[in-house]
């Protein structure tokens, strides 16, 4: 088992792995942020039902915040991985 781990670590240095993780986090964060947009817009379609509008608004805000946070976290990781030492 350790031979496999050693081989992977030789082929992919830690800096490349952090860069890839940052890119993945940015992609997931953008997906969640974009998903939060129609959920937030759905609030206006549910204004005649206050409970549904409240739930849509909260879910949309949470998705936007989580998506924005994960995107910023990924961007920061990507930026740190691509800095010159």
Secondary structure, 3 states (H helix, E strand, C coil): CHHHHHHHHHHCCHHHHHHHHHHHHHHHHHHHHHHHHHHHHHHHHCCCCHHHHHHHHHHHHHHHHHHHHHHHHHHHHHHHHHCCC
